[in-house]
Amino acid sequence: MFLTTESRLAGKNYNALRVIFATVTLEAGNHIKTYPVKWDTAIENALSKLHANAMNLGADGVIGVHVSTSENGGWVSATVMGTAIKFF
């Protein structure tokens, strides 16, 4: 199982199973110093969830992985999405 930001895999034959995503939101508090660590944790956890979602579909990998982060009132959020694929 792999995750990549590449939108295509040259020379490989595969079917797109479906677009999948995962979101993780964590409380960061009111201290700006905690935000980078919380964002890293949120991104890592969201990528782990994306990986698990792909595994549950029987995918061989996820292409076109995109990470988006946001902050709102002491909370940080990371959303990752990509296309689960199966080689043939």
N, C-alpha and C positions, 0 to 999 in steps of 0.2 A: 504494500500500500504506500502510495506517495501523494504528496501535495505539491503543486507547482503553480507559479504565477503565469507560466506560459499558457497561451490560449489554444495552441495546437501542438501536437507531437508529430513532427515530420517523420515520415517513413514508418509510422505505426498505424495499424488498423484497429479502430475501436468504435464502439457505439456510445453515444451520450445517454446515460440513464435518466438523469434529471438534474436540475439546479437544486443545490442544497445550501443551507445556511445554519449558522449557530450564533447566538448572542449571549454575552455574559455581562452582567452589570454588578459593580462592586461599590460599596460605600468608601469614599476616599477621605471624608472629613473636610475640614476647612483649612488644612495645611497644604500649601502648594508643594512642599517637599515630598509629600506622600504620593502625589499624582503619578510621577513616572513609574514607580514600583507597582502601583495599582493598575496602570495601563498595561504594563508588561504582563502582569498576572492575568488580567482580563483577556488579553490577546492569546496568551498561552492556553488558557482554559477554553476559549472559544475554538481555537485550532484543534484541541483535543476532542471537543464535541463534534466538530466537523468531520474529523477522522472517524469517530465512532459512528456517526450517521452514514458515512460512506461504507464502512464495514457492514453495517446492518442491511445495506442495499446489495451487498455482494460485489461492490465496485473494486476495481484494481487500482484506482487512483482518483484524484480530483485535479482538474486543470482549471486555469483561469481564476485562481484563488485571489480574492480581493479582501483587504482588511480595512475597516472603517472604525474610527473611534470618535467618541463624543464625551462631553462633560456637561453636567447639569446639576447645579445646587449641591455640590459635595459628593456627587455620584459620577463614576466613570463607566463607560460602556464600550464594548468592542463587539463588532459584528463581522463575521467572516462568511464569505459565500464563494461558491465555485460550482463546476459541473462535474458530477460523478461520472466516471467512464468505466467501460468494461472492454478489455482487449478481445479480439477474435482472431 
